[in-house]
Amino acid sequence: MQERTQDQRKYAFSWDLLGNLEEGRPNLGRETRVEVYRLMQFTLRDVIEKHCGTEQADRFFYEAGKIAGNAFYEHFLAGTNDVSEFVKKLQAALKEMKIGVLRVESMSSGAEKITLTVDEDLDCSGLPEMDFEICVYDEGFISGILENFTGRQYLVKEVDCWCTGDRTCRFTADAS
């Protein structure tokens, strides 16, 4: 069997992997329950952490979130140049897809520093308190979206989380 190169990966992400949902799920449609999403996310995280350690699992989830944020931007937000329009479109898309309710708390004039919150976050809202933030995938997702909009790299960090008792997820985004 021939070994695959990086460009020939079996599961390299493309939007096509999401499939034609109208054709493939004519009776069940596009939506599923949050428990199913979390079941996949947290069992996958558990396996990665068991085999690679917590730090590597976090790196993988951040990177996966960033890939998703890039694709999300290209598919739903591309062509938006105005900051206000971008924020409105992003808020609407996240709410419509039931990912969460986004609010921008602060943004520097050049968007070098941004603080935002996500209420009813798909990844963690309703989970028990765990004394640590868990939304690493969201950090990468937000980073990918912001980088596509601004053309700059961002380090996104969750500073408050439902799981730390804050009842909202708060993220800081710093351009490098």
N, C-alpha and C positions, 0 to 999 in steps of 0.2 A: 504494500500500500504506500502511495506517495505521501510524504509529509507536507502539510500545508504551511505556507508562509503567512506572515502577518496579514497580508492583503487577501489571503484565501481562507481566512478563518471560517469555520462552519457556522458560527452564530454572530458574525459581525453585524452590528445593529444597522438597520435601515427602517424607515417608516413602513415599508412594505411588510415587515414582520408582524405588524398589527393586523393585517389582513382586511378583507372585505366583510365587515361585521353585518351589514344588511343581508348579504348572501349566506354567510356562515351561521348567523344566529337569527333566523327570521322569526322565531317564536320568543326567544329570551331577550333579544335586543342587546343594546350596548351596556347596560348597567348590571352590576353585581353588588353583593353586600360587602361592606367594609371588612367584615370578619374574614372573607375569602382573600382579599388583598393582604390583610395583615398576616393571615396564615402563611401565605407564600413568602412575604417579606421576612417574617421573624424565623421561619424554619430555615430559609436560605441563609440568613444572617447567622443562625446557630451553627449550621454546618461549616460555613466559612470560618467563623471564630474558632470552632473546635479544631479545624485543620491548620489554620494560619495565624491564629491569635487575634485578640481584640483590635489592636492597632491596625493590622492589615485588613481586617474586616471593615473597619471604619474607612480606610483608604479606598477599598473596593466600592463601598456604598457611596462615598463622596464622588468618586469617578463615574460610577453608573448614573448618579443623579445629574452630574454635569452633562453627560451624553444625552440624557433625557431632556434636560433644560435646553440644550442646543437644538434638538429636534423639535421640541415644543415651540421654541421661538420661531424657527423656520416655518413650521406648519401653521401657527396661529397668530404670530405677531410681526412677521417680517414686513418690511416696508413702512413701519411706523417710525417717524423721525422726531416727533414732538414728545417731550417727557410726559406732559399731562395726558396726551392721547395714549401713550405707551402704558402708563399706570392704569388708566381706565380700561383699556383692552385687556391687560393682564388680570385686573380684578374681575372683570366680567368672565373671562375664560376660566379662571380658577374656580369661581363660584358656579358657573354653568356645569363644569365637569365634576363638581362636588369634591374638589381637592382641598379647598379651604377658603376662608374669607380674609383677603389681604387688605392691610392698611399700612400706608407709608407714614411712619411717625416723624421721620426727619430725613432730609437730603441736603447735602451741601450744594452750593450753587453749581459746581462742576460735576456733581454726582460722584465725587471721590469717596464720600462717606454716606452710607445710607443705613437707616434703622427701620426695620419693618416688622410687622406682626402678622401671624397667620392664626386666626381663630378657627376652631372646628377642624383642625389639621387632620388630614387623612391618616397620617402615620401614628399619631399619639393621643389625640383628644379622647378622653375617657379611660385611658390606661391608669393603672395604679401608680402611686408615687414610687420612684426608684432612686431618688437622690442623684440622678445624673440625666443630662440631656440625651435624647436618643435620635433626634432628627438629622442625622448625618446625611442621609440621602437628600433631604430637603436642602441642606446647605449646598450640596453640589448642584441641585436643580436650580436654585436661585442664582448661583454663580454662573451657570451656563446661560441662563436667560439674560442676566445683566451684561455679561461679556459680549453677547451677540448684539445687544442694543447699543452699547457704548463703544465697542471695539477695544476695551481695556480689560485686563485680567482683574479678577476680584477674589479676595479671600473672604468667604462667608462663614460666620460662626454663629451657632445658636447660643444665646446667652440666657434665655429663659425658656422653660418647656413645661407643658402640662405635667410631665413626669417629675418635675421638681416642685410641683405645687403652685405654679404660676398661672395655670388655666388659660394661657395663651403661649404660642411659640413666638419668641422675639429673636430676630437675627440682626447682626451687624454685618455690613458688607463694606470692605475697604479695598479701594482700587490700588493696584501696585504700579 
